[in-house]
Amino acid sequence: MSAKAPHRKRVKHFHRPGDVHELTFSCYRRMRLLTNDRWRRFLARAIDDATAAERFALVAFVFMPEHVHLLVLPTDAGCDAKAISRFLGAVKRPTSQKVKADLTQRASRLLERLTIRERPGRSVFRYWQEGPGYDRNLTGPETISAAIDYIHMNPVRRGLVKRIEQWKWSSARWYLSEGRHVDAELPRIDGLPAGWDAG
């Protein structure tokens, strides 16, 4: 009797013009794989490239040790649900490839732990948990403001820092300085367009 394949949670993306998407995805088996600044920089650059390619504005973000929260606003009037999937792929794939190359170059034993045998003769490297993660559509300034606050509070709630501005890997300092704080190691933050109001 063969074992059943594990059930994979499926997320159905949908998009309406003006929707902000709260995207959450995790490292493989929620391992703490985002504690290395070099790898966080890989992720930051992949987000920059993906937002440019798909014409998304990055509203807010936080990189936690084992997961990522992004708030993005598609700005192309022709955007559809497939653009969300493409965006996620454009963020996750290059990050995973660069991490794998880094581990290979250093002959790290972690490479073996993250290389999964899917079936005889086929192994794959897994940096991210399989599946699309979590996608929640947000509309209206109050809902979006609450989501931004929630994202920025993640490191404080976890006890990683005492104040949101102490966590480098988030957009909190950008918001606290009204867009004046720019850190070249972080992804480019757009915030919400001036006068934006969904709905």
C-alpha positions as CSV (number, residue, x, y, z in Angstrom):
1,M,0.0,0.0,0.0
2,S,1.6,3.3,-1.1
3,A,1.7,6.3,1.2
4,K,-0.6,9.2,0.2
5,A,1.1,12.3,-1.0
6,P,0.9,15.0,1.7
7,H,-1.9,17.5,1.3
8,R,-0.7,20.9,0.0
9,K,-2.7,23.9,1.0
10,R,-3.8,25.8,-2.1
11,V,-4.3,29.5,-2.1
12,K,-6.4,31.0,-4.9
13,H,-5.2,34.5,-5.8
14,F,-7.7,37.0,-7.0
15,H,-7.2,40.7,-7.8
16,R,-9.4,43.7,-8.2
17,P,-8.0,47.1,-9.2
18,G,-6.9,49.0,-6.0
19,D,-6.5,45.9,-3.9
20,V,-3.4,45.8,-1.7
21,H,-2.1,42.2,-1.2
22,E,-0.8,41.0,2.1
23,L,1.6,38.2,1.1
24,T,3.1,35.9,3.7
25,F,5.5,33.0,2.9
26,S,7.8,30.8,5.0
27,C,11.2,29.2,4.8
28,Y,11.3,25.4,4.4
29,R,9.7,23.7,7.4
30,R,9.7,27.2,9.1
31,M,13.4,26.8,9.7
32,R,15.2,30.0,10.7
33,L,16.9,30.5,7.4
34,L,16.5,34.3,7.2
35,T,19.0,35.2,10.0
36,N,21.9,35.7,7.6
37,D,22.3,39.3,6.3
38,R,23.8,38.1,3.0
39,W,20.7,36.0,2.3
40,R,18.4,38.8,3.4
41,R,20.1,41.0,0.9
42,F,19.5,38.4,-1.8
43,L,15.8,38.5,-0.9
44,A,15.8,42.4,-0.9
45,R,17.2,42.5,-4.4
46,A,14.8,39.8,-5.6
47,I,11.9,41.9,-4.3
48,D,13.2,45.0,-6.1
49,D,13.5,43.1,-9.4
50,A,10.0,41.5,-9.0
51,T,8.3,44.8,-8.1
52,A,9.9,46.4,-11.2
53,A,9.0,43.5,-13.5
54,E,5.4,43.2,-12.4
55,R,4.9,46.9,-11.7
56,F,4.0,46.5,-8.1
57,A,4.5,49.1,-5.4
58,L,6.1,47.8,-2.2
59,V,3.9,49.3,0.6
60,A,5.5,47.6,3.6
61,F,7.5,44.5,4.6
62,V,9.3,42.6,7.3
63,F,11.8,39.8,7.1
64,M,11.4,37.5,10.1
65,P,13.9,34.7,10.9
66,E,11.6,32.1,9.3
67,H,9.0,34.0,7.3
68,V,8.3,37.1,5.3
69,H,5.4,39.6,5.1
70,L,5.0,41.8,2.1
71,L,2.3,44.4,1.4
72,V,2.2,45.1,-2.3
73,L,0.0,47.2,-4.6
74,P,-0.2,46.2,-8.3
75,T,-0.1,49.5,-10.2
76,D,-0.7,48.1,-13.7
77,A,-4.4,48.4,-14.7
78,G,-4.1,45.1,-16.6
79,C,-2.9,43.2,-13.5
80,D,-4.7,39.9,-12.8
81,A,-4.4,37.1,-10.3
82,K,-1.6,35.4,-12.4
83,A,0.6,38.5,-11.8
84,I,0.5,37.7,-8.0
85,S,1.8,34.2,-8.7
86,R,4.5,35.6,-11.1
87,F,5.5,38.1,-8.5
88,L,5.9,35.5,-5.8
89,G,7.9,33.3,-8.2
90,A,10.1,36.2,-9.1
91,V,10.9,36.9,-5.4
92,K,11.4,33.3,-4.3
93,R,13.2,31.6,-7.2
94,P,16.2,33.9,-7.5
95,T,16.6,34.1,-3.7
96,S,16.6,30.3,-3.5
97,Q,19.1,29.9,-6.4
98,K,21.5,32.4,-4.8
99,V,21.3,30.8,-1.4
100,K,22.0,27.4,-3.0
101,A,25.0,28.7,-4.9
102,D,26.3,30.3,-1.6
103,L,25.9,27.0,0.3
104,T,27.5,25.1,-2.5
105,Q,30.5,27.5,-2.7
106,R,31.0,27.1,1.1
107,A,30.4,23.3,1.0
108,S,27.9,23.9,3.8
109,R,26.2,20.9,5.4
110,L,23.0,22.8,5.4
111,L,22.9,22.2,1.6
112,E,22.3,18.5,2.3
113,R,19.5,19.3,4.8
114,L,17.7,21.5,2.3
115,T,18.0,19.0,-0.6
116,I,14.9,16.9,-0.6
117,R,14.4,13.6,-2.5
118,E,11.0,14.0,-4.1
119,R,11.2,10.5,-5.8
120,P,13.9,8.1,-7.0
121,G,16.3,9.9,-9.2
122,R,14.9,13.4,-8.4
123,S,16.1,15.7,-5.7
124,V,15.3,19.4,-5.3
125,F,16.7,22.2,-3.2
126,R,14.1,23.8,-0.8
127,Y,14.7,27.1,0.7
128,W,11.0,28.1,0.8
129,Q,8.1,26.1,2.0
130,E,6.1,24.7,-0.9
131,G,3.0,26.4,-2.0
132,P,2.0,30.1,-2.4
133,G,1.8,30.9,1.3
134,Y,-0.9,33.4,2.4
135,D,-2.5,36.1,0.3
136,R,-5.1,38.5,1.8
137,N,-6.7,41.3,-0.3
138,L,-6.9,44.6,1.6
139,T,-9.0,47.6,0.7
140,G,-9.5,50.9,2.5
141,P,-6.9,53.0,4.4
142,E,-7.9,51.8,7.9
143,T,-7.5,48.1,7.0
144,I,-4.2,48.8,5.3
145,S,-2.9,51.0,8.1
146,A,-3.7,48.2,10.6
147,A,-1.9,45.6,8.4
148,I,1.2,47.9,8.2
149,D,1.2,48.2,12.0
150,Y,0.8,44.5,12.4
151,I,3.7,43.7,10.1
152,H,6.0,46.2,11.8
153,M,5.1,44.9,15.3
154,N,6.2,41.3,14.4
155,P,9.8,41.6,15.7
156,V,8.5,43.3,18.9
157,R,5.9,40.6,19.6
158,R,8.5,37.9,19.1
159,G,10.9,39.6,21.6
160,L,13.6,40.2,18.9
161,V,13.6,44.0,19.7
162,K,11.9,46.4,22.1
163,R,10.8,49.0,19.5
164,I,9.9,48.6,15.8
165,E,12.6,50.9,14.6
166,Q,15.3,48.7,16.1
167,W,14.5,45.9,13.6
168,K,16.6,46.7,10.5
169,W,14.8,44.3,8.1
170,S,11.5,46.0,7.9
171,S,9.9,49.2,6.5
172,A,9.2,50.6,10.0
173,R,12.0,53.2,9.9
174,W,10.9,54.4,6.5
175,Y,7.4,55.1,7.9
176,L,8.6,56.7,11.1
177,S,10.8,59.1,9.0
178,E,8.0,59.8,6.5
179,G,9.9,58.2,3.7
180,R,13.2,59.9,4.4
181,H,15.0,56.8,5.8
182,V,16.6,54.8,2.9
183,D,18.8,51.8,3.5
184,A,20.5,50.4,0.4
185,E,20.4,46.9,1.9
186,L,16.6,46.9,2.1
187,P,14.1,46.6,-0.8
188,R,12.9,49.9,-2.3
189,I,9.8,51.0,-0.4
190,D,7.2,52.9,-2.3
191,G,4.5,53.3,0.4
192,L,1.0,54.1,-1.0
193,P,0.5,56.6,-3.8
194,A,-0.3,60.1,-2.7
195,G,-4.0,60.5,-2.2
196,W,-4.6,56.8,-2.6
197,D,-7.9,55.5,-1.4
198,A,-9.2,52.1,-2.5
199,G,-12.7,51.3,-3.1
